[in-house]
Structures are given as C-alpha cells and as structure tokens.
Amino acid sequence: MGIQNTLKALSDPVRREILNMLKGEQMSAGEITEKFDITGAAISRHLSVLKEADLVRDKRDGKFIIYELNASVLEEIMLWITELKGDNSND
C-alpha cells in the first residue's frame, strides 16, 4: 500500500509543486498556501495526502505547523524504478 500512496501523491501537479518548494527549505502551511491560487483547505488536503504517503514531515512550532521534505521516500521510489527498468548497460 505504501508505494500506491506515494504514486497517488506524486500524480497531482499541486503536490509535486509543494514538494519542489520544500526541496530547499522548511515552510509553514500558511507560507505554502500563499504560493497558490487555491484555498487553504485545499492546500491542507494536499499536505495530508503528502503526509500519508510519508513524502513530508511536519512539526509544531508554536501555533504553526512546519513542513519539510522526506527525501528518503523519494530515494526508495527512484531505486525501485531503477530496478524495475533493469540493467541497460549492454545496450
């Protein structure tokens, strides 16, 4: 079920953009919402999907929730895709 959740999370362009934003820094939900022309509730749902897929981590900082990228899951997916593709060194 893990890889299915991850691929579902990666299938949405807004979620991919959120991951790109978190690539370089930690951000609060409000900071993420400011970058999009959609409601805070929609961003919250996208963040929940990313969190369920373990692509982001969150932590409370006072009244804010700070999100950061969990690159290890992406590395696992890349490794799986590479293995699925097979060894093409003889091409």
C-alpha positions in Angstrom: 0.0 0.0 0.0 3.0 2.3 0.6 4.1 2.7 -3.0 0.5 3.1 -4.1 0.0 6.0 -1.7 3.3 7.5 -2.9 2.5 7.3 -6.6 -1.0 8.7 -5.9 0.5 11.7 -4.0 3.0 12.3 -6.8 0.3 12.2 -9.5 -1.0 15.7 -8.7 0.8 18.7 -10.0 0.0 20.9 -7.0 1.5 18.2 -4.7 4.6 18.0 -6.9 5.0 21.7 -6.7 4.7 21.6 -2.9 7.5 19.0 -2.9 9.6 21.3 -5.1 9.0 24.2 -2.7 10.1 22.0 0.3 13.2 20.8 -1.5 15.1 23.8 -0.4 13.5 24.8 2.9 11.0 24.1 5.6 7.8 26.1 5.3 4.6 26.6 7.3 1.2 25.7 5.8 0.5 29.4 5.5 3.6 30.1 3.5 2.8 27.2 1.2 -0.8 28.4 0.8 0.5 31.9 -0.2 2.2 30.5 -3.3 -1.0 29.1 -4.7 -4.3 30.5 -6.0 -6.4 27.8 -4.2 -8.0 27.7 -0.7 -6.2 26.9 2.4 -8.5 23.9 2.9 -7.3 22.6 -0.5 -3.7 23.0 0.5 -4.4 21.3 3.8 -5.8 18.3 1.9 -2.8 18.2 -0.4 -0.5 18.3 2.6 -2.4 15.5 4.3 -2.0 13.3 1.2 1.7 14.0 1.1 2.0 13.2 4.8 0.0 10.0 4.4 2.5 9.0 1.7 5.4 9.9 4.0 6.7 12.4 1.5 6.6 15.3 4.0 7.1 15.5 7.7 5.5 18.1 10.0 6.3 19.6 13.4 4.6 22.1 15.5 6.4 25.4 16.2 4.2 27.4 18.5 1.0 28.0 16.6 2.5 27.0 13.3 2.9 23.6 11.6 6.2 23.4 9.7 6.6 21.0 6.8 9.7 19.5 5.4 10.5 17.1 2.6 11.2 13.5 3.4 13.6 12.7 0.7 14.3 9.1 1.8 10.9 8.0 0.4 11.7 9.6 -3.0 15.1 7.8 -2.9 13.3 4.5 -2.3 10.9 5.1 -5.2 13.8 6.1 -7.5 15.7 2.9 -6.5 12.6 0.8 -7.2 12.1 2.4 -10.6 15.7 1.8 -11.5 15.4 -1.8 -10.5 12.2 -2.1 -12.5 13.8 -0.6 -15.5 16.6 -3.2 -15.3 20.2 -3.1 -16.2 20.7 -1.5 -19.6 24.4 -1.5 -19.6 24.5 -3.9 -22.6 22.5 -1.6 -24.9 
